[in-house]
Amino acid sequence: MSAIAQIDRAIYESIKQKRKNPDNSGDLLSLLANAEDENGGKMSEQQLRDEAATMILAGHETTANTLCWTLMLLSRNPQVRAKLQQELEEVLSNKKPTFADYSRLKYTKMVIKESMRLYPAVRELSRQVSQDCELGGYKIPAGCILIMSQWVMHRNSDYFPNPEMFNPQRWAKDLETQLPKGVYFPFGDGQRVCIGKGFALLEAVLLLAAIAQKFELNLLSNDPIIPQPSITLRPEKGIKVILKKR
Ligand code: HEM
């Protein structure tokens, strides 16, 4: 079965279940399945499928890659890992992380932000210019494609001293709000900013806390890990680690 057919089968099955038991349980698929337009019309099966597929693909691959890069960086930076561990012990004292802990997992969030600076899951955005315009002194004709690169901007030493260094501490004094627009934009910006931004940060922080609380992941070798600039930024040959239970 093709990959798309497999995804479709799983999604259509969930939609069927929701339609059968419209439980209004508050999950996204229930909300979408029950949503009505101004004339009382509901989404078709195909529309629901498209919404769900977008959420799965936009939301899963990006967060998974972010966690992958974060765990690689932590393995290469034991001092950062020790500091993260200290926070997890202080805030969680061995219980599972939940939404209620999120605001107190400050260093864990700084680790995720710094990891998304160095390895942004979406490493460039592009837009086609609809009419002739001028930007920063450059004349840009209609039809031209403009590329904004997170990879380039996030490693710009004007804004990030020692830019190649993995240093979560740089986010300590609310650096993000002080940076000019367009310098740090792992979730894009403007009208099409990532709709899942808040959820993604929450998910990444809680997942990292849950994983790091139980396991130490150490890279199997010191060989370079080459980023593959596909639609998302992923490790070309995966990342092999040894898992050690804490
Ligand atoms: C670390 C995780 C994530 C990263 C780095 C990320 C990054 C981005 C970026 C850069 C854009 C803007 C694309 C553009 O301007 O062309 C975007 C849009 C979008 N993201 Fe995310 N995303 C993440 C997680 C999620 C999650 C968890 C969801 C859903 C649950 C999601 C759903 C979407 C959707 C639907 C859009 C399109 C929004 C629109 O065009 O109005 N993303 N994301």
Residues whose N, C-alpha, C, O or C-beta is under 5 A from the ligand:
A	BS01	HEM	M55 A58 G59 T62 T63 T66 A121 V122 L125 F185 P186 F187 G188 Q191 R192 V193 C194 I195 G196 A200
